[in-house]
């Protein structure tokens, strides 16, 4: 089944509210798709109907959403995963899942003036000058100015080593060269000719003032502590001329990486250099996982393959991310929303079997409508009156508190609800952490994830 509506007098737009549906499950799919059909029919009410580019995009599956967006099964909307997918001067609102314009805020550097950069808090801030503190190079003044390993801005001098301001020198950093203060605090020691040119406690060695040291942390960035003196990086032609833990960059042996956290996602630190690969799922982007030392899009256990993930967002409706295996699995996390029998203790583990008793007979799920109901052929009972009319309660033993079952199917909406911590956002999207009290409004049993108002278990 395909649903379209006019975007103008010259063409049609596929709203992608549905997909091809197998005849055997047509009825069930029609019930599930009913809210979207109503919305679509309203949208198609006139020849000028269209979906505004800034309006919501409805979905039934992940394929209905653009790259960087995910299909939220509870709202039926494509939601943004981060501000990186939003237009300039818009940010992803984590509460609505939509890209929204926010006055005075930015999404990336292009949203700011040339003399500014977009900070992590979404504010445009003035770019920093030589030796000012920084965390990333985009905070520094020029396009090629680097945030140096010591956490201060340099000034690019790659094309002209004599272009540095008075009191600073041009020094190699990786594949570029940067101006740094000759007698400053930017973690690069000053040039010198004699010990008298150096600060107290320093020695002039190989044209640089060197402080005594006990380990590398006592030395400027990229220097090494040898024989209790800080030594500048050694000259080299390739990596073979450098000691372990350093790599040859711009003719000098400079430290590479010290651990995976120093490398981009999808790479690991091997012999001081970032190499493609992974040791754990956390080394990969959130929509990938680690298998056999590589970040992959799909995780296979034998012949059982599933999308890779690290969070539920990338798994689609009715599925969750098994973070230990790094792959999407059917159902919600922790057994949430699994059908259960309220007469049998322990079916939900540490959770509770919650629902509303009914007295309606059924032969299949199609006989049960509304409230997330399903046809339960093992509906628990102790007496005949607890079953739909015409059914009897079988195999019950009241003296031993052993529940039986109704002789036919009964519409039920009892589902397992998992425990949660209030105000900790520990429930999946579409669920809220709410108190559960004993029958008749008694004492609080605990907090459990339950569908939000107007929503039901899938």
N, C-alpha and C positions, 0 to 999 in steps of 0.2 A: 504494500500500500504506500502511495506517495502523496504527500500533501503539499500543494504549492499555492501561492497567492500572488497577484500582480504587483510588481514593483513600479509599474508605470504603463503607459499605453503601448509600449513597444516590446515588452518582454515579461518574463516570469522569474521569480526567485524560488529556489527550492529551500523551504524552511527547515528541512531535515528533521521534522518532528518524529518521523517514524522510519522503519526499515522494513524489509521484506519479512513477513510473518508466516510461520508455518501454520497450515490449516488446522492442525491439531490443537494449537494453543491460541487461535485467533480470538476466541471469546475472552480468555484471560488477559491477553494483550490489549484488547479494546477497552476493558475496564481500567487497566493501568494507564492507558494513553488518554482517557477521557478528559482530564484537566487540560492537557495540551491541545486536544482537538477543539475544546471550547475557546481557548485563547486564540488558536489559529483562525477559527471561524470569525471571531470578532475582528482580528487583524485583517481578514480578507473581506470585510464588509463593504468596501468601496473600491472603485477602480484606481484610486490614488493610494491604497494601503501599501505600506512598506515598513521595514524595520529600520529605525534610526540607527546610524552607525554607533551612537553613544548609548543606545538602549540595550536592554537585556537580550541575550541570545539563549533560546531554550534548547534543551538537549535531552536525549534518551540514553546516549552512550558517549564515550570519550571521542569517537570519530566525528561527532557533531560539533566539536569545539576546535577553534584555531590553535595553532602551536603556542605553547606557553600558558594555555588555559586548561582547566579541568572541569569535568561534568559533575556537578553536585547533585547526588541522587535525591536529596531531600527537598531541594528547591526546584530541581529541573532546570537549572541555569548553568551556563558556562561561567566559571569564576576565575579570576586572575590568580596566578601562583606567586607573583612578585611584581614589583614596580617596573622591572625591566621590560615587561611586555606592554606597558602603558605608553601612550603618546607623551610628547614633551609637555612639561608643566602639569602632568597628572601623576598621581600615586595610587597604588593598589590599596584599597580600603579592606583590611583583613576581616572586618565585621560584615560587610556587604558583598565582598568578592568582586567589586567593580572598580574600574579605573575612574578616579574622580579628580577634577581640577581642585587644587588647594591653593588659595591665594597666598603669595609670599613663600611658597614651597617649591622644590624642584625635584625632578626625577633623575636627571643626569646633568653632566657639565654643560651640555648644549642649551639647557634651560637658563643658564646664568650668563652674566656679562663676561666678556673675554678676560677681564681682570679678576674674575671670581671662579670658585669651584663649588660643586654641589657636595655638601657635607653629608655624613651618614644620617643626620637628623632631618634631612630634607631642606636645609637652609643654604642659601648662597652666601659664601663667606669670601673675604678678600684672600687672594693667593699670597703665599708666604715668600719672604725674601731669604737671602743667604743666611744660613745658620739658625733660622727660626725652626722650632720644633715641628715635626710632621710624622705622619703614619704612612701615607701613600704619596707617590710622586705627583699625582694630579693636584695635590695641594700646593705645589711649588710654582714659582712665577712663570717660567718659560716652558715651552712644549717639551724640551729635552732636559730640563732641570730635574735632578733625581732627589728622592728622599734617601739620604745616605744611611748606611747600616747603623750609624750611631743615633738615628732618629732626628736628623736636622737636614734642612734643604741645602743643596749645593747650587752651583751656577754653571751651566754647560760651557765648556771651553774646548770641546773636541776638535773644532775647526781652527782654533787659534789659541795656543797655549800661553800667549802673552797678553790675552784679552782680560785677564783677571783684575779686579779692582786693587788699588794699593793695599798692602797688608795681607794679601791672599796669594795662594799658589795654585797651579793647575796640577791635579793629581788623578791618576787613573782609577776608575771604579767600573769593573766589569768591562763592557765593550765601549764605554764612554769615558770622558774625562770631565772632572768637575772642579770649579774653583772652591777652595776651602781656606779659612783664615790661617795665616802663617803662625800666628800666636793666639789662636782662638780656642773655642770649646767644642768644636764639631768632630771630636774623636779622631782627628788626624793631626799628628805632631808637626810642629813647625820645622821648616828648613833651618839649617845652621852651618856655621863654619868652625866654631869652637864651642867649648863647654860654656863659655861666658854668654853665648847667645841664647842659652836655654834657661828655663825656669829652674829655681832651686830644686835639687833632688833628681835632676835629669842630666844625661850625658849626651854629647854630640857624637853620633856614630853614623858613618856613611851619609853625612849631610842631613841627618834628622835627629832631633832631640828625643832621647829615649829614657823612659822612667824604669826604675827597677820593678820587678814583678815576681809574683809567686805562681800565677797561672794566666791563661789567656784573658780572663775577665778583667785583669789589672791593666791590660794593654788596649790601645785604640782598636777600633773595629778593623778587621782584616790583618792585624799584626799577630805575631806569635811570640810566646815567652820562651826564650832559650837561654840557658845559663843565667837566669834571673834578670835578663834584660829583654825589653820588647824589641823585636826585630821587624823591619818592614817586609812586605811580601818579596819573595825571591823572584828573579827574572827567569823566564822560561820561553820555550818555543812551542811546546805542546804539553799535554797532561803528564807525559812520561817524565818530565823534568820536575814535577811537583810531588810533595809528600802526600801521604794518604790524608783525606779530609780537605784537600785544596784542589782546585782545578786551574788550568792556565787560561786566563782571560786578559786580553789586551797586553800580552807579554809579561804578565806577572802571575805568580801563584797566589790565588785568592781562595778563601774558604768557600766551599760549595754549600751543600745542605747538611744539616745535623740530624734531621729526622723528617718523617713524612709530612709533618705539619708545616715545614718550610716549602713544600712543593705544591703546585696547583692540583686541583682535584683530577684524578685520573693518572697521577704520577706518584712514584715513591722515591725515597732517597736511597740510592745505591752507590756505595763507595764515594759519598760526598757529592753526588750529582743527581739531579732529578731525572728519572727515567720513566717511560710509560709503563704503567702496571699498578697493582694494588696488593695490599696485605690484608685489608679488611674492607667491609662495606663502606665504612666512614671515609675511605680514601677516594670514593667515587661520587659523582653528582647524585642528587637525591632521587632521580628517576632511573638510576642504574645501580648495579650491585657487583660485588667482587666474586668471580668464579675462576678458578685455575690461574690466579695471578693477574687477571685482566678485568677491567670494568666492562660489563656486558649489559645489553638491553633485555635479555631473556635468561632466566635461570631454569635449568633442566635437572630434574632428579630422575635419572633413567630416561624413560620415554615421556615422563610427565613434565611438560614445559609450561612456564607462566611468565608474565611480564615481571621484570626486575623492579625493585622499589626499595625505598627506605622510609617512606611515609605513606599514609592511607590515600593522600590526595591523588596519587598517580594510578590508583587501582580501579577507579570507576565505581558505578553504583553497585551496592550489595556485596562489595568485596573489601578486604582489608589487607594491610601489608604485614606479612610475617617478618618482623625485623631480624629475627635470628637467621632465617633462611634467605632473607633479602628478596622475597618474591611475593606477588599478589596471590591471595587465596580467597575462596568463596566464603561468604558469610561475614559477619562483623566480628571485631576482636573480642576475645574472651568468652565466646559463646553467646554474646549479646543477641537477643531476639530469637534464639532457638526455641522452637515449640516445646512446651513442657506440660507435665501433669501435676496440678497443684496438690493432688492426693498422695504423691510419692515424694518423700523427703530426700534431699540431696541431689535431685536431678540437675540443679543449676550450680553445683559446686558451692562456691562461697557467695553466689548470687541468690536472688529470690525469684520464684515463679509467680508472676503478677498477671492479672487479667480480670475480666468480668464474666461471671457465670451466665450461660444462656440455656434456653430450653428448646432450641430449634434443631430438628432432625436434618440430616444431610446424607447424600450419597457421594458427594465430591465437592471440591472447593468452589465450583461454580454456584452451588446452592447457598453459599455464605457470602454476604455482601457487607461492606462497610466495617470500620473499626479494626482493620487488619486481621479479619477473621479467616480461619481455615477449617476444613472438615477433619475433626479428630475422631478416629475410629477406636481409640483407646481411652475415651473420656472417663475420668475417674468418678466413682460414686460409692455410697454406702447404702443408699435406699433407692427404690424405684422412682420416688418423686423427684430425685435429683437428675433424672434422665428425661428426654423429650417424651411427649405423650405417645403411648403405644410401645415404648421400650421398657425393658426390665434391667435391673442392676444385677450383673452376673459376678459370681466368685467373691463377693464381699464377705468379710468376717469381722463384724463389729466388735466382738469380745476381744479380739486380738489386734484391733485397730488396723486391720488390713483392708485397703480399699479394693473394690472391684472395678468393673468397667460396664458402660452402657452397652446394650445388645446391638445398637446400631450407631451410625455416625452422628456426631453432635458438633454444631458450629461452636468454635472456641477461639478466643484471642489470648490465651495464656502464653506468655513468653518469658524467657529468662532475662532478668535485668541484673547487670553486673555492679558491684560496689564501686564507689567513687569518693573523692575527697572534695568537699564543697570549696568553691572559689579557687580551684586548682586547674580548671579547664581540662579535666581528665577524661571527659566523655567525647565520643566521635561527633563530627558535624551532624546536626539534626537532633542531638540528644542533649538533655540538661540534667545536671546533678541535683536531685530533689530528695527531700526527706520522705521516708515511708513509715507510717504509724500502724500500730496494731488495730485490729478491727474495732469499729465504733469510735475512732478518733483517740485511741489510747496513747501510750508512750511511744516515742520514736524508736524504731528498730535500727535505722541507719540511713545512710545516703546511697542512692542507687541511680545509675544512668537510665533515664526514661525518655521516650520520644517527646520532642517539644510540642507545645500546644498545637492541636490540629493535625499532627503528624502521627503515623503509625509505623510499626515494624514492617519491613518489606516482605 
